[in-house]
Amino acid sequence: MLAHSTLLTLLAGAGAGAFANPIDLAERASCPGVHVFGARETTASPGYGSAGTVVNEVLSAYSGSTAEAITYPACGGGSSCGGVSYSSSVAQGTSAVCSAVSAYAKTCPSTELVLVGYSQGAEIFDNALCGGGDPNQGLSSSCSIASYNIKAVIFMGDPRYENGAPYNVGTCKAGGFDARPAGQTCGSYNSLIQSYCDASDPYCCNGSNAATHQGYGSEYGSAALTFVKSKLG
């Protein structure tokens, strides 16, 4: 027979393990069903930038859903964004994506996550989600997102657009100025992504009409929302 003191010790241990940390319970009680991360394009003011079209559509479609913008320079060397070089901005943004998404997923493991990136914002999500580095921007390797609850990903005007990728949508049959190498896609995330790019776009494709690059929200916003809805529970 167990000694009385030993039995009490075992019961105390079992009781401690049976109850979750009150802080963890409080955090998870406030977790929404859906949370959206948005990343803006180069030189856009802090916030969602042009990614906001789809971010707001998702928020409207899912009551109680929440969103946050990735905090990074979104710069290309211009004075309006502090003179941060494009390469440095991409590196900082990629790291910020990994940190923000991984931390949120750890706190709210049951929340379904949606990622929406526009232009440089798409590039930093692409880097973090798909790996392989970003050699043109000096990244020989990139961090990876530690999350299994990413459910839908929208890239609009992604400079890493690669012709022939299984998630491409639009008329572009070339690649962006930072295109991924042929055949290097996003692996297990492929089915969760839609990447929008049209042929006349000079940033995600090889066109010459910069206005095309700004029009994906109005052109493909509804299609993007339909895709997101098809992936969420």
C-alpha positions in Angstrom: 0.0 0.0 0.0 1.2 3.5 -0.8 2.3 5.6 2.1 -0.1 8.4 3.0 2.4 11.1 2.0 3.2 9.5 -1.3 -0.5 9.2 -2.2 -1.0 12.9 -1.4 1.9 13.8 -3.6 0.6 11.8 -6.5 -2.9 13.3 -6.1 -1.5 16.8 -6.0 0.5 16.1 -9.2 -2.5 14.7 -11.0 -4.6 17.7 -9.9 -2.0 20.2 -11.1 -1.9 18.5 -14.5 -5.7 18.5 -14.8 -6.0 22.2 -14.9 -4.7 24.5 -17.6 -2.7 27.6 -16.8 -5.3 30.4 -16.1 -3.4 32.8 -18.4 -3.5 30.3 -21.2 -7.2 29.8 -20.7 -7.9 33.5 -20.8 -5.8 34.0 -23.9 -7.5 31.2 -25.8 -11.0 32.3 -24.7 -10.3 35.5 -26.6 -9.1 33.8 -29.7 -11.3 34.4 -32.8 -12.4 31.8 -35.3 -10.6 33.6 -38.1 -7.6 35.9 -38.0 -6.1 37.7 -41.0 -2.6 39.0 -41.5 -2.1 41.7 -44.1 1.1 43.0 -45.6 1.2 46.2 -47.6 3.0 47.1 -50.8 6.2 49.3 -51.2 5.8 52.9 -50.0 2.2 52.4 -48.7 1.6 53.9 -45.3 1.6 51.6 -42.3 -1.4 49.4 -42.3 -2.8 47.0 -45.0 -2.2 49.2 -48.0 -3.8 47.6 -51.1 -4.1 44.3 -49.3 -6.8 46.0 -47.3 -9.4 45.2 -50.0 -9.3 41.5 -49.4 -8.5 41.8 -45.6 -11.7 43.8 -45.1 -13.8 41.5 -47.3 -12.8 38.6 -45.1 -13.5 40.5 -41.9 -17.0 41.4 -43.3 -17.7 37.8 -44.2 -16.7 36.3 -40.9 -18.4 37.8 -37.8 -16.0 38.2 -34.9 -12.9 37.7 -37.1 -9.8 39.9 -36.4 -6.9 41.2 -38.4 -3.5 42.8 -38.0 -0.9 44.3 -40.3 2.7 43.0 -40.5 5.0 45.7 -39.2 7.9 46.3 -41.6 9.4 49.2 -43.6 7.7 48.4 -46.9 10.4 50.5 -48.5 12.4 50.6 -51.7 15.0 53.2 -50.8 12.7 56.3 -51.0 12.8 59.0 -48.4 9.1 58.7 -47.7 9.7 55.3 -46.0 13.0 56.2 -44.3 15.4 55.3 -47.1 15.4 51.6 -46.2 16.6 49.6 -49.2 14.3 47.1 -50.9 16.5 44.2 -49.9 16.7 45.3 -46.2 12.9 45.9 -46.2 12.3 42.4 -47.6 14.6 40.8 -45.1 13.0 42.7 -42.2 9.5 41.9 -43.5 10.2 38.2 -44.0 11.5 37.9 -40.4 8.5 39.9 -39.1 6.1 37.5 -40.8 7.7 34.5 -39.2 7.6 36.0 -35.8 4.1 37.4 -35.9 2.4 34.4 -37.5 4.2 31.8 -35.4 3.6 33.7 -32.1 -0.1 34.1 -32.9 -0.5 30.5 -33.9 1.1 29.4 -30.6 -1.3 31.6 -28.6 -4.4 30.7 -30.6 -3.8 27.2 -32.0 -7.4 26.7 -33.1 -7.8 30.0 -34.9 -7.9 29.7 -38.7 -5.3 32.0 -40.3 -5.5 33.9 -43.6 -2.5 35.6 -45.1 -3.0 38.5 -47.6 0.0 40.2 -49.2 0.2 42.8 -51.9 3.4 43.3 -54.0 6.3 43.5 -51.6 3.9 42.3 -48.9 3.2 39.2 -51.0 6.9 38.7 -51.4 7.6 38.6 -47.7 4.7 36.1 -47.1 6.0 34.1 -50.1 9.5 34.0 -48.6 8.4 33.0 -45.1 5.8 30.4 -46.3 7.6 28.8 -49.1 11.3 29.0 -48.1 14.2 28.7 -50.4 15.6 32.2 -49.5 15.4 35.2 -51.8 18.8 35.3 -53.5 18.1 38.5 -55.5 17.6 40.3 -52.2 20.6 38.7 -50.5 18.6 36.1 -48.5 20.4 32.8 -48.9 17.8 31.2 -46.7 14.6 32.4 -44.9 12.9 31.7 -41.7 9.9 29.4 -41.7 6.4 29.8 -40.3 5.7 27.4 -37.4 2.0 27.1 -38.0 -0.4 24.3 -39.1 -3.5 26.5 -38.9 -2.8 28.6 -42.0 -5.8 27.9 -44.1 -5.7 30.4 -47.0 -3.1 32.6 -48.6 -3.6 35.4 -51.1 -0.7 36.9 -53.1 -1.4 39.9 -55.3 1.3 41.2 -57.7 3.9 39.0 -56.1 7.4 39.8 -57.4 8.3 36.2 -56.8 5.6 35.1 -59.2 6.8 32.0 -61.2 5.3 31.0 -64.5 3.6 27.6 -64.2 3.1 27.5 -60.5 0.0 25.5 -59.6 -1.6 28.3 -57.7 -1.3 31.1 -60.3 -4.3 33.1 -61.4 -4.3 35.7 -64.2 -2.8 36.2 -67.6 0.9 36.4 -66.8 3.0 33.7 -68.5 6.4 35.0 -67.4 7.8 35.8 -64.0 8.3 38.7 -61.7 11.5 40.7 -61.2 12.2 38.4 -58.2 10.8 35.2 -59.7 11.3 31.9 -58.0 13.4 29.4 -59.9 11.5 27.1 -62.2 9.8 24.3 -60.2 10.4 25.8 -56.8 6.9 26.3 -55.4 5.4 26.1 -51.9 5.2 22.4 -51.3 2.5 21.4 -48.9 1.0 24.9 -49.0 0.4 24.9 -52.7 -3.3 24.1 -52.4 -3.8 26.9 -49.9 -2.5 29.7 -52.2 -3.9 31.9 -55.0 -1.3 34.2 -56.7 -2.8 36.9 -58.9 -0.8 38.5 -61.7 -1.6 39.8 -65.2 0.6 40.0 -68.2 0.8 43.8 -68.4 2.2 44.1 -64.8 5.8 45.2 -64.8 6.5 43.9 -61.3 5.0 40.4 -61.0 5.3 39.8 -64.8 7.2 41.5 -67.7 4.6 44.0 -68.8 4.8 47.8 -69.0 1.6 49.1 -67.4 2.2 50.0 -63.8 -1.6 50.7 -63.3 -2.2 46.9 -63.7 -0.2 46.4 -60.5 -2.5 48.5 -58.5 -5.8 46.9 -59.7 -5.9 43.4 -58.3 -8.1 44.3 -55.4 -10.9 45.4 -57.7 -10.3 42.8 -60.4 -9.8 39.8 -58.3 -11.0 40.7 -54.8 -14.3 38.8 -55.1 -12.5 35.7 -56.5 -10.0 35.9 -53.6 -12.8 36.0 -51.1 -14.5 33.0 -52.7 -11.2 31.1 -52.5 -10.7 32.0 -48.8 -14.3 30.9 -48.0 -13.6 27.5 -49.7 -10.7 26.9 -47.4 -12.1 28.0 -44.1 -14.2 25.7 -41.9 
